């Protein structure tokens, strides 16, 4: 997989613009390198909670009754 393919797939999965994905710096990790950490320790950690992203994007087309059993 190339870097462009990775960026494109992440952009498709998240709905973000591919330029934003490139800016965030996703990269392929080598599974044989167990101590891989491309980020210096002095930068703040940027975390993305995929559950919250999914909840924010879920929009009901039809209002569902809350008392369905």
C-alpha positions as CSV (number, residue, x, y, z in Angstrom):
1,X,0.0,0.0,0.0
2,X,1.3,3.4,-0.9
3,X,1.0,6.5,1.3
4,X,-1.5,8.0,-1.2
5,X,-3.7,4.9,-1.0
6,X,-3.6,5.0,2.8
7,X,-4.5,8.7,2.9
8,X,-7.3,8.1,0.4
9,X,-8.8,5.2,2.4
10,X,-8.6,7.1,5.7
11,X,-10.2,10.1,4.1
12,X,-13.0,7.9,2.7
13,X,-13.5,6.2,6.1
14,X,-13.6,9.4,8.1
15,X,-15.3,11.7,5.6
16,X,-12.5,14.2,6.0
17,X,-10.8,16.0,3.2
18,X,-7.7,14.2,1.9
19,X,-5.6,17.3,2.6
20,X,-6.6,17.2,6.3
21,X,-5.6,13.5,6.4
22,X,-2.2,14.3,4.8
23,X,-1.7,17.1,7.4
24,X,-2.5,14.7,10.3
25,X,0.4,12.4,9.0
26,X,-1.0,8.9,9.0
27,X,1.7,6.4,8.1
28,X,2.2,2.7,7.6
29,X,3.8,0.9,10.5
30,X,6.2,-1.9,10.1
31,X,4.9,-4.8,12.2
32,X,8.4,-6.1,12.8
33,X,9.5,-2.8,14.4
34,X,7.9,-3.0,17.9
35,X,9.4,0.3,19.2
36,X,8.2,2.5,16.4
37,X,7.2,6.0,17.5
38,X,7.4,8.7,14.9
39,X,6.3,11.4,17.3
40,X,8.7,13.3,19.5
41,X,7.7,13.1,23.2
42,X,7.5,16.9,23.7
43,X,4.4,17.4,21.5
44,X,0.9,17.1,22.9
45,X,-0.9,13.9,22.0
46,X,-3.8,14.2,19.5
47,X,-6.4,11.5,20.1
48,X,-9.4,10.7,18.0
49,X,-12.3,8.9,19.7
50,X,-13.8,7.0,16.7
51,X,-16.9,6.2,18.8
52,X,-17.7,9.9,19.2
53,X,-17.0,10.5,15.5
54,X,-19.5,7.8,14.6
55,X,-22.1,9.2,17.0
56,X,-21.7,12.7,15.6
57,X,-22.3,11.4,12.1
58,X,-25.3,9.3,12.8
59,X,-28.4,11.3,11.8
60,X,-31.8,9.7,11.9
61,X,-33.7,10.1,8.6
62,X,-37.0,9.3,10.4
63,X,-37.5,10.0,14.1
64,X,-37.7,6.7,16.0
65,X,-40.1,6.3,19.0
66,X,-38.2,5.9,22.2
67,X,-40.6,3.4,23.7
68,X,-40.0,0.6,21.2
69,X,-39.6,-2.8,22.9
